[in-house]
């Protein structure tokens, strides 16, 4: 019996999303008999060449080598799913997109001429066709398992596109903005985390990126009302998903 093949690849990232997959443990045991892990260097050095039925890609495109490699991964994959803020939005390293990368390399490296990097950190979708984007920094294990099992079953993943505010309502969490005047990006942030931060009295800081319906012009005055000036608001929106939120600002 030929099992469907799963491959996991890493580009420019911290490995956190791959670790989310490894942390599934018990769930992975259930999948073990249903799929062959053909390439996953975070877990095993035993690899086999493609083609692959499903490829999960963590990390952004930051070097010419990354740009070339993602083309080869796409060509070898029946379905390609990007996982995490780096792969779906360029990650925190996309802060380079708004600065002088050459100045950075001159400052940090003794031999900047040895550094081969791109001026911008871009999501995988800017280079190849992507079948699905799973957001988060890191991704949510429940959503990850849903994506894997969906593609194994030949159906579309059931991942909601609504905001974190819906998750606060579902778990009965009092709105930190309404009750305490705490700055929160929940109204414009993609659901998936389970509204962890508001549940502990903190405002959401957007680690899952923009939701399916974003109204920043309505939210920014609320952030100002709750004590953030323009600089603080800019910093709040420019973290893990800086490029994605910047795109929403420009609309």
N, C-alpha and C positions, 0 to 999 in steps of 0.2 A: 504494500500500500504506500503510495507516494503522499507524504504529508505536505501541506503548504509550508513555504519557507518564509521565515521572518529574519530580517537583517536590521541592525541598529548601527547608525553611523554618527560620528561626532565631528563637528567643525569647530569654530571658535566659540567656546562655552566653558562653563565650570563643571560640567558632568552631572549637575544636580538632577536633571530630568532623566538621565539614564539611571541614576541611583533610585529615583522614584519607581522605575520599573523593577529594579532588583529588590526594593523594599516590599513589593507585592507578595513575595515569598509563597504563602499558602495558595494564593490565586494562581501563581506561576506553576505550581505543582499540578493544578487542574488543567492547565494549558499544555503541559509537557507532552501529553500523549496526543495532542491535537495539532501541534505545529513543530516544525524543525527549526531551531535557532541556527541559522547558517552563518551569521556574522554578527558578533557582539563582543568587541574587544574588552569592554568593561567587565565582562563576565567570563570569557574564555578565549584562549589563544587559538583554539581550533576553529578554522574558518573554511568555507567552501565558496567558490565563485558563483556569480549569478547565472541565470536570472533569479530574482526573488519575487515572491508573491506580494509581500508587504515590506516596505522599508520605512523605518522611523529615523528621522534625521534631526539631531540636536545641533544647535549652533548656527551662527551667522556667517555670511561670506565676507571675509576681511582681507584675503590675500589672493593673488592671481592663481595660486595652487588650489585654493578653495573653489574658485570659480570654475576651474577646469574639472575638479573632482566631482562637483555636484552634477555636472553634465553626464559623467560616466555612471554615477549612482542612478540618475533618472533613467538612463538608457537600459540599465540592468534591472529596473523595478517595475512590476506591473502596477502597483499602487505605491505612491510616495506620500507619507504624512509627516509634516513638520511638527516638532514637539518643543514647546517652551518659547519664552519671549525672545530669545536670541534668534531662533529659526523663523519665528513668525513676524518679528518686528525689528530685528537688528540688535536687540538687547541693550544693556547698559553701555556696551562699547560703541553704540551708535552716537554717543555724545561726541565722538570724533567728527561726526558729520557737520558739526557746527563750529569747528575750530580748525587750526592749521596743523595737520598731521606731521608735516615735515618739521615744524618747530618742536612738536612732542618728541619725535625720534632723536632730534639733535640734543634735546635736553636730557633724555633718559639714557640713551645708549652711547657708549664710548666710541663705537664704530657704526654710526647710523647708515653707512653705505652697505652694511651687511643686511639691513632690514628690508625685506621685500613685502610691502603692505599696500593696501588700497586706501584711498583717501576717505572712503565711506564704508561703514558696516551696514550691510543690506540683508533683508530677509531672503530666504531661499526662493520664495515666489517671484522675486525680481529677476531670477536667472533661469528657472525652469518651471514647467507646469507642476502644480501641487494639487493632489487629490483632496487633502483635508489639512486644516491648520488647528492644532490643539494648543491653546494658549496657557499661560501661567509661568510664574517664576518662583518655585518650580511648578510643573504641571500637577494636576490632581490625580491620584492613583485610580480613583473610581472612573474618572473620565477616560484615562488611558486604557483601562481594561475594557470599557465600552467600545472604544475605537478599535482595539485589536479584535475583540470578539465580533464586532459588526462586520469588519472586512473578511474575517474567516467565514462568517455566515452569508456573505454576499449581499449585505444590506448597508444602508447609509447610517453612519453613527448618529445616535440621538443625543446631541449635545446642545443645550439651550443657548440662545444668543441674548437673553435678557440680562439685566444689570444685577449687581450685588444686592440692591435694595430688595429684590424679590426674595433673595435667600434670607435676608434679615426678617422679612415678614413671615416666612415659612418656619423659622426656628423661634419666633416670638421675641426677637431682639428689639429692644427699644432703640429708636433712631438716635444715634449719638449727636447728630446735628440739631434735630428738633429739641431734644431733651437737654443737651449740654452745650450747644454751640460749638461742637468739635468739628473742625474742617474735615471733610470726608469726600472721597472720589467715588463712593459707592454708586451714585446715580448714573455715572458714565462709564463704569468699569464692568467688563465681561464677568458673568457669574462663573462659578466653578470651584471657588475656594471653600464654600460653605459659610461665607461671611465670618471668618475667624476673627479678624481684628475688631469689628464692631461688637462682637460677642464679649470681648474683653475690654470694652470701653474705649477702643482706639478707632480713629478714622481710617477708612480704607485708603491705601496709597497706590492703588492701580496696578498691582503686579500681574493681573490678567489682561491688561490692555483695554482699549475701547470696546464697549458693548456694541450690539447691533444697531442701537439708536442712541446717538450721542448729541447732547445739547449743551456744549460748553458755554455759549453766550449766556445761557440761563444760570449755569452753575457758578461761573466765575464771580458774579456779584455776591453770591451767597458766601463764597470763600473769603471775599473781602469783608463782608459783614462779620464773619467769624474770626477776624483778626489777621488774615494774611494780606500782606501788601503785594504789589505786582511781582517783586523779586521772589517772595516766598511761594506765590502761586506758580511761577515759572519753574521753580525748583521742584515743587510737588509733582508737576506734570512731566518732568524730564528725569525719569529714573529708569526703570527696567524696560519701559516701552516708549522711550523718548521720541523715536521717529514716528510711531503710530499716533501718539497724542499731538505731535507737531503737525502732522497731516490734518488732523481734525481741527486744530487751531486755524490753519490756513484756509479752510473751507468757508 
